[in-house]
Amino acid sequence: MDPGPPQREVACFVRVAEHLSFSRAAAALGMTQPAVSQAVARLERSLGVRLFDRTSREVALSDAGKVLLPYAEAMLEHAAAFSAEAARLAEPAGRPIRLAYCPLVGALAARVVRRLADRSPSIDVELRRAGWGAATADLSRGGAAAAFMSTPFPAGVAMTARFHVPLTHVAVPARSRLATATRLALEQLPAVLLPRVRPPGSVWHALAPRLRSPAVVGDLDDLPAALDLVAAGRGLLAAPHLLVETVRRPDIRFVPIDAGDLRMTYGLVWAPDRASAELMALVQAARQILRVP
């Protein structure tokens, strides 16, 4: 039986596709750039297809790469699920767990905890509201066992239940002249809010070059709270459809925008070396909620 391509090579392919950069993918994987390049080259040779179109200035997915990427992501998620279930079966029960979550996906975090409580009422879960920076710090120092957070995911974590939230609207003050527009292009928008730190792989890193006049703020970890800045006239906010669907404010209007394929990618991440039976039960509950096979 053909075991298929090695998981390490597939992981390199997925990370390069995520960052469209071999050097940034290497940093995310904790590898050297030559090692990542060699892994992708081996995968291309074994598959007999070219996964990326490379020039001296940019890296882009080939047509074959675009087709194969979802399968590669699914392969890695199945491998993570296998490890998660094995750890759940191997570890003794009884330890409480803390789940950090991005404020935008708080409803999802609550659903996961309810699902877990229905199936395993003895497992104690503590919810911690935390943006990207705080969640990354909590995971690294053990303050949280797992986190629902957006890309780029911290190096060395396991990940599953990935989902995408497209940017579909821009939040503007209700009294702004833009509030009556039916649709806007990104290039038309004045003073769009952007965080000061925009790591490669984040939606803010992809959005910045397309804006006419960004308004830089400290961070945008909490998008619902960032609407206060919009209402105060500090800038506009590119908004994912999930924010539009869950927030109703009389001082804010959401206007559709042409944002192309810009989207926020979320997932449940955890530190594999701190896996426990309770944590793996939480992972399984998240997969069930998001219907990940």
C-alpha positions as CSV (number, residue, x, y, z in Angstrom):
1,M,0.0,0.0,0.0
2,D,1.4,3.4,-1.0
3,P,1.7,5.5,2.3
4,G,1.6,8.7,0.3
5,P,3.9,11.7,0.8
6,P,5.5,12.4,4.1
7,Q,3.6,14.6,6.5
8,R,6.6,16.9,7.0
9,E,6.7,17.7,3.3
10,V,3.0,18.3,3.0
11,A,3.2,20.6,6.0
12,C,6.0,22.6,4.2
13,F,3.7,22.9,1.2
14,V,0.8,24.1,3.2
15,R,2.9,26.7,5.1
16,V,4.5,28.1,1.9
17,A,1.0,28.3,0.4
18,E,-0.2,30.2,3.4
19,H,2.6,32.7,3.5
20,L,3.5,32.7,-0.3
21,S,7.1,32.9,1.0
22,F,9.6,30.2,1.7
23,S,11.5,32.3,4.3
24,R,8.3,33.2,6.2
25,A,7.1,29.6,6.0
26,A,10.5,28.4,7.4
27,A,10.2,30.8,10.3
28,A,6.7,29.6,11.1
29,L,7.8,25.9,10.9
30,G,11.0,26.5,12.9
31,M,13.1,25.3,9.9
32,T,15.7,26.7,7.6
33,Q,14.6,28.1,4.3
34,P,16.8,25.6,2.3
35,A,15.2,22.7,4.3
36,V,11.7,24.0,3.4
37,S,12.6,24.5,-0.3
38,Q,14.1,21.0,-0.4
39,A,11.0,19.4,1.2
40,V,8.7,21.1,-1.3
41,A,11.0,20.1,-4.2
42,R,10.9,16.4,-3.0
43,L,7.1,16.6,-2.8
44,E,6.8,18.0,-6.3
45,R,9.1,15.2,-7.6
46,S,7.1,12.5,-5.9
47,L,3.8,13.9,-7.1
48,G,5.0,14.7,-10.6
49,V,3.5,18.2,-10.6
50,R,4.7,21.7,-9.9
51,L,3.0,23.2,-6.8
52,F,4.4,26.7,-7.1
53,D,5.3,29.2,-9.8
54,R,8.5,30.9,-8.6
55,T,10.2,34.0,-9.8
56,S,13.0,36.0,-8.2
57,R,10.4,38.3,-6.6
58,E,7.4,36.2,-5.8
59,V,5.9,32.8,-5.1
60,A,2.4,31.8,-6.3
61,L,0.4,28.6,-6.2
62,S,0.4,26.8,-9.6
63,D,-2.9,25.5,-11.0
64,A,-2.1,22.1,-9.6
65,G,-1.1,23.6,-6.2
66,K,-4.5,25.3,-6.0
67,V,-6.3,22.1,-6.6
68,L,-4.1,20.1,-4.1
69,L,-4.0,22.6,-1.3
70,P,-7.4,21.7,0.3
71,Y,-6.4,18.0,0.2
72,A,-3.1,18.8,1.9
73,E,-4.8,20.8,4.6
74,A,-7.3,18.0,5.2
75,M,-4.4,15.5,5.4
76,L,-2.7,17.5,8.2
77,E,-6.0,18.0,10.0
78,H,-6.7,14.2,9.9
79,A,-3.2,13.6,11.2
80,A,-3.8,16.1,14.1
81,A,-7.1,14.4,14.9
82,F,-5.3,11.0,15.0
83,S,-2.8,12.3,17.5
84,A,-5.4,14.1,19.5
85,E,-7.5,11.0,19.9
86,A,-4.5,8.9,20.8
87,A,-3.5,11.4,23.4
88,R,-7.1,11.4,24.8
89,L,-7.1,7.7,25.1
90,A,-3.6,7.6,26.7
91,E,-4.0,10.3,29.3
92,P,-5.8,10.0,32.7
93,A,-8.8,12.2,33.2
94,G,-9.3,14.9,35.8
95,R,-7.3,18.1,34.8
96,P,-9.2,21.4,34.2
97,I,-8.4,23.3,31.0
98,R,-8.4,26.9,29.9
99,L,-9.6,27.9,26.4
100,A,-8.5,31.3,25.1
101,Y,-10.6,32.8,22.3
102,C,-10.6,35.7,19.9
103,P,-13.6,38.0,20.8
104,L,-15.0,37.7,17.3
105,V,-15.5,34.0,17.7
106,G,-16.8,34.0,21.2
107,A,-20.1,32.5,20.2
108,L,-18.3,29.5,18.7
109,A,-16.1,29.1,21.8
110,A,-19.3,29.0,23.9
111,R,-20.9,26.4,21.7
112,V,-17.8,24.2,21.9
113,V,-17.9,24.4,25.7
114,R,-21.6,23.6,25.8
115,R,-21.0,20.6,23.5
116,L,-18.2,19.4,25.8
117,A,-20.3,19.8,28.9
118,D,-23.1,17.8,27.4
119,R,-20.8,14.9,26.6
120,S,-18.3,15.1,29.4
121,P,-19.8,17.1,32.3
122,S,-16.9,16.3,34.6
123,I,-14.4,18.4,32.5
124,D,-14.0,21.9,33.8
125,V,-13.3,24.5,31.1
126,E,-12.3,28.1,31.8
127,L,-13.0,30.6,29.0
128,R,-10.5,33.4,28.6
129,R,-11.2,36.3,26.1
130,A,-7.9,37.0,24.4
131,G,-6.8,38.6,21.1
132,W,-4.1,37.3,18.9
133,G,-1.2,38.6,21.0
134,A,-2.6,37.6,24.3
135,A,-3.5,34.1,23.0
136,T,0.0,33.6,21.6
137,A,1.5,34.5,24.9
138,D,-0.9,32.3,26.9
139,L,-0.1,29.3,24.7
140,S,3.7,29.8,25.0
141,R,3.7,30.1,28.8
142,G,1.0,27.5,29.5
143,G,-1.6,30.1,30.6
144,A,-4.1,28.5,28.2
145,A,-4.3,24.9,27.0
146,A,-5.8,25.9,23.6
147,A,-7.0,28.9,21.7
148,F,-9.3,29.9,18.9
149,M,-7.2,32.4,17.1
150,S,-6.5,33.8,13.6
151,T,-3.5,33.2,11.4
152,P,-0.5,33.3,11.6
153,F,-0.6,30.5,14.1
154,P,2.4,30.4,16.5
155,A,5.2,28.1,15.6
156,G,5.1,24.6,17.1
157,V,1.4,24.3,17.8
158,A,-1.0,21.7,16.6
159,M,-4.0,23.0,14.7
160,T,-7.4,21.8,13.6
161,A,-10.9,23.0,12.8
162,R,-9.7,25.7,10.5
163,F,-12.3,28.0,8.9
164,H,-12.3,31.2,6.8
165,V,-14.2,34.4,7.4
166,P,-14.1,36.8,4.3
167,L,-13.8,40.5,4.6
168,T,-17.1,41.7,3.1
169,H,-17.8,45.2,4.5
170,V,-16.3,48.3,5.9
171,A,-17.6,49.8,9.2
172,V,-18.1,53.6,8.9
173,P,-19.7,56.2,11.3
174,A,-23.4,56.3,10.8
175,R,-23.2,60.1,10.0
176,S,-20.4,59.7,7.4
177,R,-21.1,60.5,3.8
178,L,-19.9,57.0,3.0
179,A,-22.7,55.5,5.1
180,T,-25.2,55.9,2.2
181,A,-22.9,54.1,-0.4
182,T,-24.1,50.8,-1.8
183,R,-20.7,49.4,-2.4
184,L,-17.1,50.7,-2.1
185,A,-13.7,49.7,-3.4
186,L,-10.7,49.4,-1.0
187,E,-8.9,52.1,-2.9
188,Q,-11.7,54.6,-2.2
189,L,-11.5,54.3,1.6
190,P,-9.8,57.0,3.6
191,A,-8.0,56.2,6.9
192,V,-8.7,52.5,7.3
193,L,-7.6,51.2,10.7
194,L,-4.6,48.8,10.7
195,P,-2.7,47.4,13.7
196,R,0.9,48.6,14.1
197,V,2.2,45.0,14.1
198,R,1.0,43.1,10.9
199,P,2.8,39.7,10.8
200,P,3.1,37.9,7.5
201,G,0.2,35.5,7.1
202,S,-2.3,37.9,8.8
203,V,-5.1,39.5,6.9
204,W,-3.8,43.0,7.9
205,H,-0.5,42.2,6.2
206,A,-2.4,41.4,3.0
207,L,-4.7,44.4,3.3
208,A,-2.2,47.1,3.9
209,P,-0.8,47.4,0.3
210,R,-4.3,47.9,-1.1
211,L,-5.2,50.9,1.1
212,R,-4.9,54.5,0.1
213,S,-4.5,55.9,3.6
214,P,-4.2,53.5,6.6
215,A,-4.7,54.8,10.1
216,V,-2.3,52.9,12.4
217,V,-3.4,51.9,15.9
218,G,-1.9,49.8,18.6
219,D,-3.7,46.6,17.8
220,L,-7.0,45.2,16.4
221,D,-7.2,42.1,18.5
222,D,-10.8,42.8,19.5
223,L,-12.8,43.8,16.4
224,P,-16.1,44.5,18.2
225,A,-14.2,46.9,20.5
226,A,-12.5,48.5,17.5
227,L,-15.9,49.8,16.4
228,D,-15.6,52.3,19.2
229,L,-12.7,53.8,17.2
230,V,-14.8,53.9,14.1
231,A,-17.7,55.7,15.9
232,A,-15.2,58.2,17.3
233,G,-14.0,59.1,13.9
234,R,-10.5,57.5,14.3
235,G,-10.8,55.6,11.0
236,L,-12.8,53.0,9.1
237,L,-12.6,49.2,9.8
238,A,-12.5,46.4,7.2
239,A,-15.0,44.0,8.7
240,P,-15.5,40.2,8.2
241,H,-19.1,39.1,7.6
242,L,-19.1,37.4,11.1
243,L,-18.8,40.9,12.7
244,V,-21.6,42.3,10.4
245,E,-23.9,39.5,11.4
246,T,-23.4,39.7,15.1
247,V,-23.1,43.4,15.9
248,R,-25.9,46.0,15.7
249,R,-25.0,49.6,16.7
250,P,-26.9,52.8,15.8
251,D,-23.7,54.8,15.4
252,I,-22.1,52.3,12.9
253,R,-23.0,51.4,9.3
254,F,-21.6,48.4,7.5
255,V,-21.1,49.1,3.8
256,P,-20.2,46.2,1.3
257,I,-16.7,46.4,-0.2
258,D,-14.9,44.8,-3.0
259,A,-12.1,43.0,-1.1
260,G,-11.3,40.2,-3.5
261,D,-10.2,37.1,-1.7
262,L,-9.1,38.8,1.5
263,R,-10.2,36.7,4.5
264,M,-9.4,35.9,8.1
265,T,-8.5,32.3,8.8
266,Y,-9.2,30.9,12.3
267,G,-8.4,27.6,13.9
268,L,-8.2,25.8,17.2
269,V,-4.6,25.5,18.2
270,W,-2.8,23.9,21.2
271,A,0.6,22.9,22.4
272,P,1.1,19.2,21.6
273,D,3.5,18.8,24.6
274,R,0.8,19.8,27.0
275,A,-2.0,17.6,25.5
276,S,-4.3,15.9,28.0
277,A,-7.4,13.7,27.8
278,E,-9.5,16.7,28.7
279,L,-7.9,18.9,26.1
280,M,-8.3,16.3,23.4
281,A,-12.0,16.0,24.3
282,L,-12.3,19.8,23.8
283,V,-10.5,19.4,20.4
284,Q,-13.0,16.7,19.4
285,A,-16.0,18.9,20.5
286,A,-14.7,21.7,18.3
287,R,-14.3,19.4,15.3
288,Q,-17.9,18.2,15.8
289,I,-19.2,21.7,16.0
290,L,-17.4,22.7,12.8
291,R,-18.2,19.3,11.2
292,V,-14.5,18.5,10.5
293,P,-14.3,14.8,9.5
